[in-house]
Amino acid sequence: MQEVRQAVKTFIADNFLFGQAPNFSDDDSFLENGLIDSMGILALVEFVTQSYGITVADEEILPENWDSVNRIAQFVKQKLAVQAAAN
């Protein structure tokens, strides 16, 4: 899960912070802190689906899954576990 956290933080730094080092915790809300808007969340979804080969349904694009580094890491972990169990 640490790999996912680092990848998400790097993506955010490169795409939303103009290469500056991220200075937010893994639990900080992207939306509440103004780090990323709703369009940014969609970019994150695209990045995660391509990076980890998971499918994200429209109804899974919720703050509960996408509004912090830790929430994304947990979501990816759950999706990968489901995929592994299906194989």
Backbone bond lengths (Angstrom), bond angles and torsions (degrees), N, CA, C in turn:
res aa  C-N    CA-C-N  psi(-1)  N-CA   C-N-CA  omega(-1)  CA-C   N-CA-C  phi
1 M - - - 1.446 - - 1.534 110.93 -
2 Q 1.324 116.64 -27.01 1.466 119.59 178.94 1.529 110.54 -62.74
3 E 1.331 116.42 -35.93 1.467 120.42 178.52 1.529 110.39 -61.86
4 V 1.322 116.72 -42.40 1.468 121.01 178.95 1.523 109.80 -63.58
5 R 1.322 116.25 -46.23 1.476 119.64 179.45 1.530 110.76 -56.42
6 Q 1.327 116.18 -48.14 1.464 119.82 -177.84 1.528 111.31 -64.78
7 A 1.319 117.19 -41.06 1.462 120.73 179.64 1.531 110.84 -62.79
8 V 1.335 116.80 -41.90 1.466 120.78 179.19 1.525 110.28 -65.21
9 K 1.325 117.40 -44.63 1.468 120.39 179.44 1.528 111.29 -62.50
10 T 1.315 117.23 -40.27 1.463 121.14 178.06 1.522 110.49 -64.96
11 F 1.334 116.96 -43.33 1.461 121.11 178.05 1.526 110.63 -60.23
12 I 1.326 116.75 -44.32 1.466 120.72 179.42 1.523 110.66 -63.55
13 A 1.319 117.18 -44.91 1.469 120.68 179.53 1.523 110.78 -60.81
14 D 1.315 116.52 -44.75 1.468 120.86 -177.29 1.522 113.05 -70.49
15 N 1.331 117.21 -34.19 1.464 120.28 -171.72 1.520 115.76 -104.67
16 F 1.334 117.26 -21.29 1.464 119.28 -175.67 1.528 113.33 -124.25
17 L 1.327 116.86 -20.89 1.466 120.27 -177.89 1.527 111.72 -111.12
18 F 1.320 115.99 11.81 1.464 122.79 177.15 1.525 111.69 54.20
19 G 1.334 116.20 41.96 1.449 122.23 174.85 1.515 115.09 83.05
20 Q 1.335 117.98 -2.84 1.462 120.00 178.08 1.530 109.15 -71.51
21 A 1.321 115.47 150.96 1.457 120.00 177.42 1.529 109.31 -64.18
22 P 1.331 117.15 134.16 1.459 119.53 178.62 1.529 110.64 -66.42
23 N 1.315 117.26 131.36 1.467 120.84 177.72 1.527 109.71 -120.94
24 F 1.315 115.14 56.43 1.459 121.88 176.88 1.516 107.46 -138.24
25 S 1.331 115.61 155.58 1.465 119.34 -179.63 1.526 109.82 -81.97
26 D 1.298 115.08 165.55 1.461 120.43 -179.87 1.532 112.24 -68.55
27 D 1.340 117.14 -13.71 1.464 121.00 178.79 1.521 113.58 -101.77
28 D 1.328 118.35 -6.58 1.465 121.24 -178.56 1.525 110.89 -65.49
29 S 1.325 115.49 135.75 1.462 121.63 177.74 1.523 109.77 -72.13
30 F 1.324 116.06 126.49 1.466 120.26 176.71 1.521 110.93 -63.49
31 L 1.326 116.40 -44.66 1.458 121.41 -174.96 1.528 111.51 -71.70
32 E 1.328 117.49 -46.60 1.469 120.65 -178.61 1.524 112.42 -64.61
33 N 1.320 116.95 -32.90 1.463 121.05 -178.47 1.528 113.08 -92.80
34 G 1.329 117.07 1.83 1.451 120.93 177.70 1.520 114.33 68.76
35 L 1.322 117.18 21.31 1.466 120.57 178.98 1.522 111.47 -73.44
36 I 1.336 115.24 -41.34 1.464 121.68 -175.84 1.523 107.93 -141.62
37 D 1.327 116.03 140.29 1.460 119.93 175.55 1.526 109.15 -97.31
38 S 1.316 116.48 -174.30 1.462 120.19 -176.40 1.528 112.17 -62.62
39 M 1.316 117.98 -34.55 1.472 120.29 176.60 1.526 110.40 -67.73
40 G 1.316 116.34 -34.68 1.454 120.78 176.43 1.515 111.92 -65.34
41 I 1.328 115.77 -36.57 1.465 119.66 176.87 1.527 109.66 -61.77
42 L 1.326 116.78 -40.23 1.467 119.52 177.96 1.523 111.60 -63.65
43 A 1.319 116.98 -37.71 1.469 120.68 175.58 1.525 110.49 -64.20
44 L 1.327 116.77 -39.67 1.467 120.79 176.67 1.522 111.03 -62.90
45 V 1.321 116.40 -42.78 1.463 120.74 178.43 1.522 109.61 -58.54
46 E 1.314 116.92 -46.49 1.469 121.02 179.59 1.532 110.92 -61.74
47 F 1.310 116.96 -44.52 1.467 121.28 178.13 1.531 110.76 -59.01
48 V 1.314 117.22 -47.64 1.462 121.23 -177.12 1.528 111.12 -66.26
49 T 1.322 117.46 -42.96 1.469 119.21 -179.06 1.524 110.81 -63.23
50 Q 1.315 116.77 -40.26 1.467 119.79 179.43 1.528 111.92 -72.94
51 S 1.316 116.98 -37.49 1.465 120.68 -176.91 1.526 112.67 -72.07
52 Y 1.319 117.73 -35.27 1.454 120.96 -172.79 1.520 114.34 -116.06
53 G 1.326 117.03 1.87 1.451 120.63 175.27 1.517 114.02 63.47
54 I 1.335 115.71 34.63 1.461 119.60 178.66 1.517 109.27 -107.22
55 T 1.306 115.04 159.60 1.452 122.02 175.93 1.523 107.87 -106.21
56 V 1.330 115.70 135.45 1.457 121.01 179.89 1.520 107.87 -120.10
57 A 1.322 115.88 119.34 1.464 121.29 177.35 1.529 109.24 -76.92
58 D 1.309 115.83 152.23 1.469 120.67 179.25 1.524 111.86 -52.27
59 E 1.330 116.58 -40.92 1.465 119.47 -177.49 1.527 113.40 -71.86
60 E 1.339 117.20 -7.44 1.470 121.23 176.55 1.528 112.43 -92.09
61 I 1.320 116.75 -5.36 1.466 120.52 179.60 1.529 107.73 -87.66
62 L 1.306 113.59 79.13 1.462 123.28 -176.87 1.526 109.11 -128.57
63 P 1.321 118.09 154.59 1.459 120.10 176.16 1.533 112.84 -54.76
64 E 1.324 117.09 -32.88 1.460 120.46 179.27 1.526 112.09 -58.85
65 N 1.325 117.07 -25.34 1.466 121.51 -178.82 1.524 113.53 -105.90
66 W 1.333 118.69 -22.53 1.462 120.47 -166.57 1.522 115.69 -128.88
67 D 1.323 120.08 8.12 1.461 120.44 -171.61 1.524 115.40 -100.23
68 S 1.317 118.21 13.10 1.464 121.25 172.57 1.525 108.37 -163.48
69 V 1.291 115.70 164.58 1.466 120.27 178.34 1.527 109.77 -60.16
70 N 1.330 117.30 -46.59 1.466 120.10 -178.77 1.523 112.40 -64.79
71 R 1.321 117.52 -37.00 1.470 119.77 178.23 1.522 111.02 -64.86
72 I 1.320 116.52 -40.87 1.467 119.96 178.44 1.525 109.88 -65.94
73 A 1.322 117.37 -45.49 1.465 120.99 -179.49 1.527 110.87 -59.64
74 Q 1.322 116.92 -42.26 1.467 120.68 178.89 1.526 110.75 -65.70
75 F 1.321 116.71 -41.97 1.465 121.32 178.73 1.522 110.55 -61.12
76 V 1.330 117.14 -46.89 1.470 121.32 179.65 1.522 109.92 -61.81
77 K 1.324 117.12 -43.58 1.466 120.98 179.11 1.530 110.56 -58.03
78 Q 1.322 117.25 -44.90 1.469 121.37 179.93 1.524 111.17 -64.80
79 K 1.316 116.73 -43.45 1.470 120.44 -179.28 1.527 111.00 -64.68
80 L 1.327 117.08 -41.55 1.465 120.54 179.02 1.527 111.46 -67.03
81 A 1.332 117.16 -35.08 1.464 120.52 177.50 1.523 110.72 -66.15
82 V 1.319 116.92 -40.89 1.465 121.09 178.00 1.523 110.08 -63.49
83 Q 1.332 117.10 -43.57 1.470 120.96 178.74 1.520 111.13 -63.16
84 A 1.334 116.81 -42.16 1.465 120.21 -179.70 1.527 110.85 -65.06
85 A 1.327 116.77 -38.36 1.472 120.36 179.97 1.528 110.78 -68.39
86 A 1.320 117.05 -30.64 1.466 121.27 -179.03 1.536 111.57 -75.33
87 N 1.305 116.80 -20.98 1.479 119.72 -177.84 1.468 110.26 -91.86
